[in-house]
Amino acid sequence: MTDAVVVSTARTGLAKSWKGALNMTHGATMGGAVVKAALERARLDPAEVEDVLMGCANPEGATGSNIARQAALMAGCPVSVSGATVNRFCSSGLQTIVLASQRIIAGEADIFVAGGVESISCVQNEMNKHMLRDPDLEARKPEIYWNMLQTAEMVSRRYNISREAQDRYGVASVLRAAAARDAGKTRDEIVPIKVRTKVVDKATGVETVKEVLHDKDEGIRADTTYEGVSQIKPAIEGGVIAAGNASQFSDGASAAVVMNAKLAEQRGLAPLGIYRGFAVAGCEPDEMGIGPVYAIPKLLKKAGLGIQDIGLWELNEAFAVQVIYCRDQLGIPDDRLNVNGGSIAVGHPYGVTGARLVGHALIEGKRRGVKYVVITMCVGGGMGAAGLFEVA
């Protein structure tokens, strides 16, 4: 059977939504920049690409109109290269890499670009909500329309996970991310991008636009302490979810080149990793954060592996509460989990995160000399997704 391998990865730095460097940047610009960089890093002619697959959780407005096709054209791909936008909410970026891998294994083509793009700044508050809810479905399963914050509060209450435990996890994530940044561990992932940014003067409220070179993750605060985080007001009165224990709203893009392993070898390309499997599972929508608890066992059973066989875990930090529950329920070792921090620290542009985590896990996995990495996350609507990769 043909193997599918990831041969390159490229991403923007993750920018704070509304206040950060990418707050005026169209999805085509972000997506095009990372697709172009991923192809350049793989030393491939864009004309060789079969398809550009981009995940996006909110595919409208600045990330609408089949943003994958737009990103392909912005990257300099010829018009013969097609594009498709994929939405499985927070696992969209992982899903595109899986779909590309599966198509290679099926023998349909040899070279794909897969990743994700999200502009929360330009889309989230402008989204079309006409007929958003189906009244019959809402009557049967109202939780399907809950927002993620509501589901996180439910997980905390249902499984007795304290605010203190969540805050301490959040602080640990930020400190790990700061240490990784200072050690240059994400430098090889990020491609700098020149953009125009709206800046609002705090004192006067006057808006100006300036050109900046965006080349870093903006959300990391190395001076974060438990004492400080514990004083942040919860998002819901009487609740426990607060800014210090939840993922940051962020904008960004990420892309990877996925190709036939034999062709990569012929081209002299050293792969980062090999696709080995994928699983999804459903759970109750009111506790969607625990989805990985159901997806991971399915994935490992198919692969004939156990928890102890995985050298590195990237479990998306939508909220500290759901990471804590999944970690403890499955017995994932803390020293193998989100070792360089996660979305609480660096941000979570929904459709991007899965692709970012694949690239990061493969690079860090090679650095640590592990064999297998798992990328997993909860998914809106009550789902979990998990992907298995062998480090090359």
BAVOSE-268769 format. One record per residue (C-alpha): z, x, y; residue number from 0. Coordinates in steps of 0.2 Angstrom, whole numbers. Each point is the difference from the previous one (the first is absolute). Layout:
residues N
NODE      Z      X      Y    i
NODE      Z      X      Y  NUM
...
end
This chain:
residues 392
NODE      Z      X      Y    i
NODE      0      0      0    0
NODE     -4      6     18    1
NODE     15      4     10    2
NODE      1     -5     19    3
NODE      8     14     11    4
NODE      6      0     18    5
NODE     -8     16      8    6
NODE      5     -2     18    7
NODE     11    -10     12    8
NODE      1     -2     18    9
NODE     10    -11     12   10
NODE      5     -3     18   11
NODE     17      3      6   12
NODE      9    -16     -1   13
NODE      3     -7     18   14
NODE     13    -12      6   15
NODE     -8    -17      2   16
NODE     -2     -7     18   17
NODE      9     16      7   18
NODE     -9     14     -9   19
NODE    -16     10      2   20
NODE    -11    -12    -10   21
NODE      4    -16      9   22
NODE    -17     -2      7   23
NODE    -10      8    -15   24
NODE    -12    -11     -9   25
NODE      1      0    -19   26
NODE    -18      7     -1   27
NODE      5     15     10   28
NODE     15      4    -11   29
NODE     -8     -4    -16   30
NODE    -16     10      4   31
NODE     11     15      5   32
NODE      8      1    -17   33
NODE    -15     -4    -10   34
NODE     -9     14      8   35
NODE     14     12     -2   36
NODE      2     -4    -18   37
NODE    -18      3     -4   38
NODE      0     16     10   39
NODE     15      6    -10   40
NODE     -9     -4    -16   41
NODE    -16      9      7   42
NODE    -10    -15     -5   43
NODE    -16     -8      8   44
NODE      4    -17      7   45
NODE    -16     -6     -8   46
NODE      7      3    -17   47
NODE     14    -14      2   48
NODE     -3    -15    -10   49
NODE     12    -11     10   50
NODE     14      1     13   51
NODE     15    -11     -5   52
NODE     13     -3     13   53
NODE     17     -9     -2   54
NODE      6    -11     15   55
NODE     14    -13     -1   56
NODE     -6     -9     17   57
NODE    -19      2     -1   58
NODE     -5     -9     16   59
NODE     -2      5     18   60
NODE      0     19      2   61
NODE      1      2    -18   62
NODE    -12    -15     -5   63
NODE    -18     -3     -3   64
NODE      0     11    -16   65
NODE      9     15      8   66
NODE     -5     11    -15   67
NODE    -18     -2      4   68
NODE      4      4     18   69
NODE     10     15     -5   70
NODE    -14      7    -11   71
NODE    -12     -1     15   72
NODE     12      8     12   73
NODE      3     14    -13   74
NODE    -19      4      1   75
NODE     -4     -7    -17   76
NODE    -18     -6     -1   77
NODE     -4    -19      0   78
NODE     -3      2    -19   79
NODE     19      2     -2   80
NODE      8    -17     -2   81
NODE     18     -5      3   82
NODE     13    -13     -5   83
NODE     17     -5      7   84
NODE     14     -3    -13   85
NODE     16    -10      4   86
NODE     15      0    -12   87
NODE     12      1     15   88
NODE     11     16     -1   89
NODE     -9      7    -16   90
NODE    -18     -2      8   91
NODE     -2     19      2   92
NODE      6      4    -18   93
NODE    -11    -14     -6   94
NODE    -16      7      7   95
NODE      3     17     -8   96
NODE      3     -9    -17   97
NODE    -16    -10      2   98
NODE    -10     15      4   99
NODE      8      9    -15  100
NODE     -4    -15    -11  101
NODE    -18     -1      5  102
NODE     -2     19     -4  103
NODE      8     -2    -17  104
NODE    -12    -15     -3  105
NODE    -15     11      4  106
NODE     -6    -10     15  107
NODE      0     15     12  108
NODE      7     18      3  109
NODE      6      1     18  110
NODE     11    -12     10  111
NODE     10      1     16  112
NODE     16    -11     -1  113
NODE     14     -3     12  114
NODE      7    -11     13  115
NODE      1     -4     18  116
NODE     12    -11     10  117
NODE      2     -3     19  118
NODE     16    -10      2  119
NODE     -1      3     18  120
NODE    -17     -9      2  121
NODE      1    -13    -13  122
NODE     17     -6     -5  123
NODE      5    -10     16  124
NODE    -18     -7      2  125
NODE     -3     -6    -17  126
NODE     -8    -17     -4  127
NODE     13    -12     -7  128
NODE    -10    -16      0  129
NODE      4    -10    -16  130
NODE     10     15     -6  131
NODE     10    -10    -13  132
NODE     -5    -11    -13  133
NODE     12    -15      1  134
NODE     -1     -4    -19  135
NODE      3     18     -5  136
NODE     14      1     13  137
NODE      8    -15     -8  138
NODE      0      8    -17  139
NODE      4     18      4  140
NODE      5      2     19  141
NODE      6     18     -3  142
NODE    -19      5     -1  143
NODE      0     -1     19  144
NODE     16      9      3  145
NODE     -2     16     10  146
NODE      5     16     -7  147
NODE     16      1     10  148
NODE      6    -17     -8  149
NODE     -3      7    -17  150
NODE      9     16      3  151
NODE     15    -10      6  152
NODE     -1    -10    -16  153
NODE      0     16    -11  154
NODE     15      6     10  155
NODE     10    -16     -3  156
NODE     -5     -3    -18  157
NODE      3     17     -6  158
NODE     15      5     11  159
NODE     -7     15      8  160
NODE     10      4     16  161
NODE     -6      4     17  162
NODE      9     17     -1  163
NODE    -10      5    -16  164
NODE    -16     -5      8  165
NODE      4     10     16  166
NODE      5     15     -9  167
NODE    -16     -1    -10  168
NODE    -10     -2     16  169
NODE      8     16      8  170
NODE     -4     10    -16  171
NODE    -18     -5      1  172
NODE     -1      6     18  173
NODE      8     16     -3  174
NODE    -11      4    -15  175
NODE    -15     -4     10  176
NODE      6     11     15  177
NODE      3     14    -12  178
NODE    -17     -2     -8  179
NODE     -9      0     17  180
NODE      9     15      5  181
NODE     -5      9    -16  182
NODE    -18     -5      3  183
NODE     -1    -10    -15  184
NODE    -11    -14      7  185
NODE    -11     12     11  186
NODE    -14      1    -13  187
NODE     -1    -19     -1  188
NODE     -3     -4     19  189
NODE    -16      1      9  190
NODE      2      0     20  191
NODE     -9    -13      9  192
NODE     -4     -2     19  193
NODE      4    -17      6  194
NODE      3    -10     16  195
NODE     18     -7      1  196
NODE      8    -13     11  197
NODE     16      6      8  198
NODE     13    -11      9  199
NODE     11      7     12  200
NODE     18     -5     -5  201
NODE      6     -1     18  202
NODE    -14     -9      9  203
NODE    -10     -8    -14  204
NODE    -16      7      6  205
NODE    -13      3    -14  206
NODE    -11     15      0  207
NODE    -12      7    -13  208
NODE     -1     18     -5  209
NODE     -9     10    -13  210
NODE     11      9    -13  211
NODE     -2     10    -16  212
NODE      9    -10    -14  213
NODE      5     12    -13  214
NODE     18     -4     -7  215
NODE     11    -14     -7  216
NODE      8     -7     16  217
NODE     15    -10     -8  218
NODE     10     15     -7  219
NODE     17      2      9  220
NODE      9     15     -6  221
NODE     16     -4     10  222
NODE      2    -16    -10  223
NODE     18     -3     -6  224
NODE      9    -13    -10  225
NODE     12     -3     14  226
NODE    -15     -4     12  227
NODE    -10    -10    -13  228
NODE     15    -11     -5  229
NODE      2     -6     18  230
NODE    -18     -7      1  231
NODE      0    -19      1  232
NODE     -8     -9    -15  233
NODE    -16     -8      2  234
NODE      7    -17     -5  235
NODE     17     -6      7  236
NODE     13      3    -14  237
NODE    -13      9    -11  238
NODE      0     19     -6  239
NODE    -18      5      3  240
NODE     -1     11     15  241
NODE    -12     13      8  242
NODE      9     14     -9  243
NODE     -2     -7    -18  244
NODE    -18     -7      1  245
NODE    -17      7      2  246
NODE     -7      3     17  247
NODE    -16     -9      6  248
NODE    -13     13      1  249
NODE    -19      2      3  250
NODE    -11     12    -10  251
NODE    -13      4    -13  252
NODE     -1     10    -16  253
NODE    -15      4    -12  254
NODE     -3      9    -16  255
NODE    -15      6    -10  256
NODE      0     -6    -18  257
NODE    -13      6    -11  258
NODE     -6      3    -18  259
NODE     10     15     -7  260
NODE    -15      8     -8  261
NODE    -10     -1     16  262
NODE     15      8      9  263
NODE      1     14    -12  264
NODE    -19      3      2  265
NODE      3      1     19  266
NODE     14     12     -2  267
NODE     12    -13      8  268
NODE     19      2     -5  269
NODE      7    -17     -2  270
NODE     17     -5      7  271
NODE      3    -13    -14  272
NODE     -7    -11    -14  273
NODE      1    -19      0  274
NODE     10     -5    -16  275
NODE      4    -19      2  276
NODE      5    -15     11  277
NODE     10    -15     -2  278
NODE      4    -15     10  279
NODE     13    -14     -3  280
NODE      6    -16      9  281
NODE     18     -5      4  282
NODE      9    -13     10  283
NODE     -7      0     18  284
NODE     17     -1      8  285
NODE      5     17     -8  286
NODE    -17      8      2  287
NODE      8     17      3  288
NODE      5      2    -18  289
NODE    -18     -1     -6  290
NODE     -1     18     -6  291
NODE     14     -4    -13  292
NODE    -13    -10     -9  293
NODE    -16     10      3  294
NODE      7     17     -5  295
NODE      5     -4    -18  296
NODE    -17     -7     -3  297
NODE     -8     16      7  298
NODE     11     11    -10  299
NODE     -2    -10    -16  300
NODE    -19      1      1  301
NODE      1     19      2  302
NODE     13      3    -13  303
NODE     12      8     12  304
NODE     18     -3      6  305
NODE      9      2     16  306
NODE      5     17     -4  307
NODE    -18      6     -2  308
NODE     -4     -3     18  309
NODE      3     15     11  310
NODE     -2     -8     17  311
NODE      1    -18      6  312
NODE     -6     -7     16  313
NODE      7    -17      1  314
NODE     -5     -8     17  315
NODE     15     -2     12  316
NODE     -5    -18      6  317
NODE     19     -2      1  318
NODE     15     11     -6  319
NODE      7    -15     -9  320
NODE    -15     -2    -12  321
NODE     -1     19     -3  322
NODE     18      1     -4  323
NODE     -1    -15    -12  324
NODE    -16      6     -9  325
NODE      7     18     -1  326
NODE     16     -5     -8  327
NODE     -7    -14    -11  328
NODE    -13     12     -8  329
NODE     11     16      0  330
NODE    -12     10     11  331
NODE      8     17      4  332
NODE      4      1     19  333
NODE     -6     18      0  334
NODE    -17     -5     -5  335
NODE     -2    -15     11  336
NODE     -8      1     18  337
NODE      5     18      1  338
NODE     -8      2     17  339
NODE      6    -16      7  340
NODE    -11    -16      1  341
NODE     -5    -15     11  342
NODE     17     -2      8  343
NODE     -2     17      7  344
NODE    -19      2      3  345
NODE     -6    -18      1  346
NODE     -9    -13    -10  347
NODE    -18     -5      5  348
NODE     -1    -13    -14  349
NODE    -18      3     -7  350
NODE      2     19      2  351
NODE     16      4     -8  352
NODE     -6      0    -18  353
NODE    -14     12      3  354
NODE     12     11     10  355
NODE     12      1    -14  356
NODE    -13      5    -13  357
NODE     -5     15     10  358
NODE     17      5      5  359
NODE      7     -2    -18  360
NODE    -14     10     -7  361
NODE      2     14     12  362
NODE     19      0     -2  363
NODE     -1     -2    -18  364
NODE    -11     16     -1  365
NODE     12      9     11  366
NODE     14     -4    -12  367
NODE     -9      3    -16  368
NODE      2    -18     -7  369
NODE    -12     -8    -12  370
NODE      0    -19      5  371
NODE      3     -9     16  372
NODE      2    -19      2  373
NODE     -4     -9     16  374
NODE      8    -17      1  375
NODE      4    -14     13  376
NODE      5    -18      2  377
NODE    -14    -12      6  378
NODE      1    -15     11  379
NODE      0    -17     -9  380
NODE     11      7    -14  381
NODE     -9     14     -9  382
NODE      2     18     -5  383
NODE    -13     14     -3  384
NODE      1     17     -8  385
NODE    -13     14     -2  386
NODE      2     15    -12  387
NODE     -9     16      4  388
NODE      1     17     -9  389
NODE      1     15     11  390
NODE    -14     12     -2  391
end
